[in-house]
């Protein structure tokens, strides 16, 4: 099963590694299941940018970015070349080894879990 290492721009939050991530889950699903704070306003339907993350390792194992996702990433705070929306990053490869940086959530007005 896949593995995701979550790191945070907010250095007060320690990194968290999630092992045995099931194929078919999104990065957003994994954050919800493991009590990792990542805002999300639209209900995970690619209609906002609040679940914006940086995929710094393993991005090639995720589905290609869609035009719609790219449009919403352009609206995110500080988008970069490795920016993705957590709700659109479906784990498809059971051997995926991802590293994800979660931007500082205090800058984002959004749904908190």
C-alpha positions as CSV (number, residue, x, y, z in Angstrom):
1,X,0.0,0.0,0.0
2,X,1.0,3.6,-0.6
3,X,2.7,5.9,1.9
4,X,2.4,9.7,2.4
5,X,4.6,11.9,4.4
6,X,2.8,15.1,5.4
7,X,5.0,18.2,6.2
8,X,3.7,21.6,7.1
9,X,4.6,25.2,6.3
10,X,3.6,25.9,9.9
11,X,6.8,24.6,11.6
12,X,5.0,24.2,14.9
13,X,3.2,21.2,13.4
14,X,5.4,18.0,13.3
15,X,5.5,15.9,10.1
16,X,3.2,12.9,10.0
17,X,3.7,9.7,8.0
18,X,0.7,7.7,6.9
19,X,1.4,4.1,5.9
20,X,-0.9,1.6,4.1
21,X,-2.9,4.2,2.2
22,X,-5.5,2.4,0.1
23,X,-5.7,2.9,-3.7
24,X,-8.7,5.0,-4.6
25,X,-8.4,7.5,-1.7
26,X,-7.5,11.1,-2.3
27,X,-4.9,13.1,-0.4
28,X,-7.9,14.9,1.1
29,X,-9.5,11.6,2.2
30,X,-6.2,10.7,4.0
31,X,-6.1,14.0,5.8
32,X,-9.6,13.5,7.0
33,X,-9.0,9.9,8.1
34,X,-5.8,10.7,10.0
35,X,-6.8,14.0,11.8
36,X,-4.5,16.2,9.6
37,X,-5.9,19.7,9.2
38,X,-6.5,20.7,5.6
39,X,-9.3,23.1,4.8
40,X,-11.9,22.2,2.3
41,X,-14.9,24.3,1.3
42,X,-16.5,22.8,-1.8
43,X,-17.1,19.2,-0.6
44,X,-14.2,17.8,-2.7
45,X,-15.7,18.5,-6.1
46,X,-12.9,20.7,-7.5
47,X,-14.8,24.0,-7.1
48,X,-12.4,26.0,-4.9
49,X,-8.7,26.0,-3.9
50,X,-8.9,25.6,-0.1
51,X,-7.4,22.0,-0.2
52,X,-4.3,23.3,-2.0
53,X,-1.1,21.3,-1.3
54,X,2.4,20.9,-2.7
55,X,3.3,17.4,-3.8
56,X,7.1,17.5,-3.6
57,X,7.7,13.8,-4.1
58,X,5.8,11.1,-6.0
59,X,3.6,13.4,-8.0
60,X,4.3,11.3,-11.1
61,X,2.2,8.5,-9.5
62,X,-0.9,10.7,-9.3
63,X,-3.4,11.3,-12.1
64,X,-2.4,14.1,-14.5
65,X,-3.7,17.5,-13.5
66,X,-7.0,18.5,-15.2
67,X,-7.6,21.9,-16.8
68,X,-10.3,22.5,-14.1
69,X,-7.9,21.7,-11.3
70,X,-5.3,23.9,-12.8
71,X,-7.8,26.8,-13.1
72,X,-8.5,26.6,-9.3
73,X,-4.8,26.2,-8.4
74,X,-4.3,29.6,-10.1
75,X,-6.6,31.0,-7.4
76,X,-4.7,29.4,-4.5
77,X,-2.3,31.3,-2.2
78,X,1.3,31.0,-3.5
79,X,0.8,28.4,-6.3
80,X,3.9,26.6,-7.5
81,X,4.8,24.1,-10.1
82,X,4.2,21.2,-7.6
83,X,0.8,22.6,-6.5
84,X,-2.2,20.3,-6.5
85,X,-5.7,20.1,-5.0
86,X,-5.9,17.4,-2.3
87,X,-9.4,16.5,-3.4
88,X,-8.1,15.7,-6.9
89,X,-5.0,13.6,-6.1
90,X,-6.3,10.1,-6.2
91,X,-3.9,7.4,-5.0
92,X,-3.8,5.0,-8.0
93,X,-0.4,3.3,-7.4
94,X,-0.2,0.9,-4.4
95,X,3.5,1.6,-4.3
96,X,3.2,5.3,-4.3
97,X,5.6,7.1,-1.9
98,X,4.5,10.7,-1.7
99,X,5.7,13.8,0.2
100,X,3.0,16.5,0.6
101,X,3.5,19.9,2.1
102,X,0.4,21.5,3.6
103,X,0.4,25.3,3.3
104,X,-0.2,27.4,6.4
105,X,-3.9,26.9,7.0
106,X,-4.2,30.1,9.1
107,X,-4.0,32.0,5.8
108,X,-7.0,30.2,4.3
109,X,-10.6,30.8,5.2
110,X,-12.2,27.4,5.0
111,X,-14.1,24.5,6.6
112,X,-12.2,23.1,9.5
113,X,-12.7,19.5,10.6
